[in-house]
Amino acid sequence: MKNFELLMCCLGNGMTVCNKAIEENGDYKCIAHIANCGKITWYVNPERYIPSDALLKIEHTANVQHEK
């Protein structure tokens, strides 16, 4: 996908996952949240919206969070 640039940031209650290539309401498009326990809450359909390499990075980050 051309318009996709992965951004993950920690906000204390887990990690927010965004697409830096698209802005909505003055901020990057939020695509998921990874809770401190590793649970992913998707805000988009991951299979349709997220490139496979970025999807693997998000899932890996969730697994690392779960192992902490």
C-alpha positions in Angstrom: 0.0 0.0 0.0 1.4 3.4 -1.0 -0.2 5.5 1.6 1.0 3.7 4.7 3.7 4.7 7.2 3.6 2.9 10.5 3.9 4.8 13.7 3.7 3.4 17.2 3.7 5.5 20.4 3.4 4.7 24.0 0.8 6.7 26.0 1.1 4.9 29.3 -2.0 2.8 28.8 -0.5 0.8 26.0 0.6 1.7 22.5 -1.3 3.6 19.9 -0.7 2.4 16.3 -1.2 5.0 13.6 -0.7 5.5 9.8 1.4 8.6 9.5 0.7 8.8 5.8 -3.0 9.8 6.3 -4.4 12.5 8.6 -7.9 12.6 10.0 -9.2 15.5 12.1 -5.7 17.0 12.4 -4.0 13.9 13.6 -2.6 10.7 12.1 -5.1 7.9 11.3 -5.4 5.7 14.4 -5.5 2.0 13.3 -5.1 0.1 16.5 -4.4 0.1 20.2 -2.1 -2.5 21.9 -3.0 -2.8 25.6 -0.3 -3.4 28.2 -1.5 -7.1 28.3 -0.8 -7.4 24.6 -4.4 -7.4 23.4 -4.9 -5.6 20.1 -8.0 -3.5 19.5 -8.3 -2.8 15.7 -10.0 0.3 14.4 -9.6 -0.8 10.8 -9.8 -4.2 9.1 -6.1 -5.3 9.4 -6.2 -7.7 6.4 -7.5 -5.1 4.0 -5.9 -1.9 5.3 -2.5 -2.8 6.7 0.5 -4.1 4.6 1.7 -7.5 5.6 5.1 -6.3 6.9 3.5 -3.7 9.1 1.0 -6.2 10.3 3.8 -8.5 11.4 5.5 -5.6 13.3 2.2 -4.8 15.1 1.6 -8.4 16.1 5.2 -8.8 17.2 4.9 -5.7 19.4 1.7 -7.1 20.9 3.5 -10.4 21.7 6.3 -8.5 23.4 3.8 -6.5 25.5 2.1 -9.7 26.5 5.4 -11.3 27.7 6.3 -8.3 30.0 
